[in-house]
Amino acid sequence: MTATRAPAGTAKQQWATGLTAFGAVMLMLAGVLNFFRGVMAIAQDDVFLTTRSYVFRFDLTGWGWVHLALGVVAFAVSIGLLKIAPWARVSGVAIAALIIIANFLSLPYYPVWSIVMIAFSGFIIWALCVVREDDASGLFG
């Protein structure tokens, strides 16, 4: 009795599917967390620090709207990633990069959480960029 081998592309497609799904779920979580961070900042919660001498000093309510908008867009893009929309991978990388920039600029207001979100978004970019187009062609189907 001889064992039959699976086609060579199957393992690569499973790997690509897993990484894309990982990136989509991470982006969805980042979107939800950014949404709630935006709501907290708009409500001017006492969780945030206030600094007087920061180069990128903005109003806390303004940062709240930025994070809220990024959260909504990130959630929508993650849905597109799960549905394998052609625009979703590039948009996912772009929105994760914007989340990194926004969290860097708002670092003094909530330092630990900003660093966590920067690392989180870095994993999203990695997961969406490591899959080649030919590996991803047969995702979820």
C-alpha positions as CSV (number, residue, x, y, z in Angstrom):
1,M,0.0,0.0,0.0
2,T,1.5,3.3,-1.0
3,A,0.6,6.7,0.4
4,T,-0.7,9.3,-2.0
5,R,1.0,12.7,-1.9
6,A,-1.0,15.9,-1.8
7,P,-0.2,18.4,-4.5
8,A,2.8,20.6,-3.8
9,G,0.7,23.8,-3.9
10,T,-1.7,22.6,-1.2
11,A,0.7,23.2,1.7
12,K,1.6,26.7,0.3
13,Q,-2.1,27.6,-0.1
14,Q,-2.8,26.4,3.4
15,W,0.0,28.6,4.7
16,A,-1.2,31.6,2.7
17,T,-4.7,31.0,3.9
18,G,-3.6,30.9,7.5
19,L,-1.5,34.0,7.3
20,T,-4.2,36.0,5.5
21,A,-6.8,34.9,8.0
22,F,-4.4,35.8,10.8
23,G,-3.9,39.3,9.3
24,A,-7.6,39.7,8.9
25,V,-8.5,38.8,12.4
26,M,-5.6,40.9,13.9
27,L,-6.8,43.8,11.8
28,M,-10.3,43.3,12.9
29,L,-9.2,43.4,16.6
30,A,-7.0,46.4,15.9
31,G,-10.0,48.1,14.4
32,V,-12.3,47.3,17.3
33,L,-9.6,48.4,19.8
34,N,-8.9,51.7,17.9
35,F,-12.7,52.3,17.8
36,F,-13.0,52.0,21.6
37,R,-9.9,54.1,22.1
38,G,-11.4,56.8,20.0
39,V,-14.6,56.7,21.9
40,M,-12.6,57.0,25.2
41,A,-10.7,60.0,23.9
42,I,-13.8,61.7,22.5
43,A,-15.5,61.3,25.9
44,Q,-12.3,62.7,27.5
45,D,-11.7,59.9,29.8
46,D,-9.2,60.2,32.6
47,V,-7.2,57.2,31.3
48,F,-5.1,59.4,29.0
49,L,-2.1,61.4,30.1
50,T,-1.7,65.0,29.3
51,T,1.7,66.4,28.4
52,R,2.7,70.0,27.9
53,S,5.9,69.8,25.9
54,Y,5.3,67.3,23.2
55,V,6.2,68.2,19.6
56,F,3.1,66.5,18.1
57,R,0.6,68.0,20.5
58,F,-3.1,67.7,19.5
59,D,-6.4,68.0,21.2
60,L,-7.5,64.7,22.8
61,T,-10.9,64.9,21.1
62,G,-9.2,65.3,17.7
63,W,-7.1,62.1,18.4
64,G,-10.3,60.4,19.4
65,W,-11.9,61.1,16.0
66,V,-8.7,59.9,14.2
67,H,-8.6,56.6,16.1
68,L,-12.4,56.2,15.7
69,A,-12.1,56.6,12.0
70,L,-9.1,54.3,11.7
71,G,-11.0,51.7,13.7
72,V,-14.0,51.7,11.5
73,V,-11.9,51.6,8.3
74,A,-9.7,48.8,9.7
75,F,-12.8,46.7,10.6
76,A,-14.2,47.2,7.1
77,V,-10.9,46.2,5.5
78,S,-10.7,43.1,7.6
79,I,-14.1,42.0,6.4
80,G,-12.7,42.5,2.8
81,L,-9.7,40.4,3.7
82,L,-11.9,37.5,5.0
83,K,-13.9,37.7,1.8
84,I,-10.6,37.7,-0.3
85,A,-11.4,41.0,-2.0
86,P,-8.6,42.0,-4.4
87,W,-8.2,45.5,-2.8
88,A,-8.1,44.2,0.8
89,R,-4.4,43.2,1.2
90,V,-3.0,46.5,0.0
91,S,-5.6,48.4,2.0
92,G,-4.9,46.3,5.0
93,V,-1.2,47.1,4.9
94,A,-2.0,50.8,4.3
95,I,-4.5,51.0,7.3
96,A,-2.1,49.1,9.6
97,A,0.7,51.6,8.6
98,L,-1.7,54.5,9.4
99,I,-2.5,52.9,12.8
100,I,1.2,52.7,13.5
101,I,1.7,56.4,12.7
102,A,-1.4,57.5,14.7
103,N,-0.2,55.4,17.7
104,F,3.3,56.8,17.4
105,L,2.0,60.4,17.3
106,S,-0.3,59.8,20.3
107,L,2.4,57.9,22.3
108,P,2.5,60.4,25.2
109,Y,-1.2,60.2,25.8
110,Y,-1.3,56.4,26.4
111,P,2.2,55.1,26.1
112,V,2.0,51.4,26.9
113,W,-1.1,50.9,24.8
114,S,0.4,52.8,21.9
115,I,3.5,50.5,21.9
116,V,1.2,47.4,22.0
117,M,-0.8,48.7,19.1
118,I,2.4,49.5,17.1
119,A,3.6,45.9,17.6
120,F,0.2,44.5,16.8
121,S,0.0,46.5,13.6
122,G,3.5,45.3,12.7
123,F,2.3,41.7,12.9
124,I,-0.6,42.6,10.6
125,I,1.7,44.1,8.0
126,W,4.0,41.1,8.2
127,A,1.1,38.6,7.8
128,L,-0.3,40.5,4.8
129,C,3.0,41.1,3.1
130,V,4.7,37.6,3.5
131,V,2.1,35.9,1.3
132,R,3.0,36.0,-2.4
133,E,0.2,36.6,-4.9
134,D,0.6,33.2,-6.5
135,D,0.3,31.5,-3.1
136,A,-2.8,33.4,-2.3
137,S,-4.6,32.7,-5.6
138,G,-6.5,29.7,-4.2
139,L,-7.4,31.1,-0.8
140,F,-10.6,29.8,0.9
141,G,-11.7,28.0,-2.1
